Amino acid sequence: MYAGSQCFDVAGVVEGVRDTLRIVREIETSVGLTCNTVNLGGGFGVSHNESRELEISALAAGLVPSLRAFRDSSKVERKIIFELGAF
């Protein structure tokens, strides 16, 4: 899923991941297949002049509950990928 680039807004990234996981579930339900690998893209803000930074600890706090719930409700083990992007 590609949701955008250079996002420094933690709430925006978290919402994008939640939406992507919801879409994965909807696709699986409608077609009866399982997504064994889910690519959540990247889009994380990377400052090129050090004037801004993405609050990684806040991002983790926002993402972990959704990712755990997705994992725990899955009947199969999945591979979850975040891309490094401009890192």
C-alpha positions in Angstrom: 0.0 0.0 0.0 1.4 3.4 -0.9 -0.3 6.1 1.2 2.1 9.0 0.6 5.6 10.3 1.3 7.4 12.4 3.9 4.7 12.1 6.5 5.7 13.6 9.9 2.2 13.4 11.3 2.1 10.3 13.6 -1.7 10.3 13.7 -1.7 10.3 9.9 0.6 7.3 9.6 -1.3 5.4 12.2 -4.6 6.1 10.5 -3.1 5.0 7.2 -1.9 1.7 8.6 -5.3 1.0 10.3 -7.0 1.7 7.0 -4.7 -0.6 5.1 -5.2 -3.4 7.6 -9.0 -2.9 7.3 -8.7 -3.1 3.5 -6.7 -6.3 3.7 -9.5 -7.8 5.8 -12.2 -6.7 3.4 -10.3 -8.1 0.4 -9.7 -11.4 2.1 -13.4 -11.6 3.1 -14.6 -10.8 -0.4 -12.3 -13.1 -2.4 -11.7 -15.8 0.2 -7.9 -15.6 0.0 -5.3 -14.8 2.6 -2.7 -12.1 2.2 0.4 -13.8 3.6 2.5 -10.6 3.2 1.2 -7.2 3.9 3.4 -4.3 2.7 2.4 -1.2 4.6 4.6 1.0 2.5 6.6 3.6 4.2 6.0 7.3 3.8 7.8 8.1 7.0 9.1 11.7 7.2 12.8 11.9 6.8 14.3 15.3 7.5 17.0 16.4 5.1 17.9 19.5 7.0 17.2 18.2 10.6 14.5 20.8 11.2 11.8 18.2 11.6 11.7 14.6 12.8 9.1 11.9 13.0 8.4 11.0 16.7 9.3 7.3 16.5 8.3 6.5 20.1 4.9 8.0 19.5 4.6 6.2 16.2 5.4 2.9 17.8 2.8 3.6 20.6 0.2 4.3 18.0 1.0 1.4 15.7 1.7 -1.5 18.1 -1.9 -2.0 19.3 -3.3 -2.1 15.8 -0.5 -4.4 14.5 -1.0 -6.8 17.5 -4.7 -6.9 17.1 -4.3 -7.7 13.4 -1.8 -10.4 14.2 -3.8 -11.9 17.0 -7.0 -12.1 14.9 -5.2 -13.8 12.0 -5.5 -17.5 11.5 -2.2 -17.6 9.7 1.2 -16.2 10.4 1.8 -13.1 8.2 4.8 -11.1 7.1 4.3 -7.4 7.8 6.7 -5.1 5.9 7.5 -1.4 6.2 9.7 0.1 3.5 12.6 2.3 4.5 12.0 4.7 1.6 14.3 7.7 1.6 16.4 6.5 4.5 
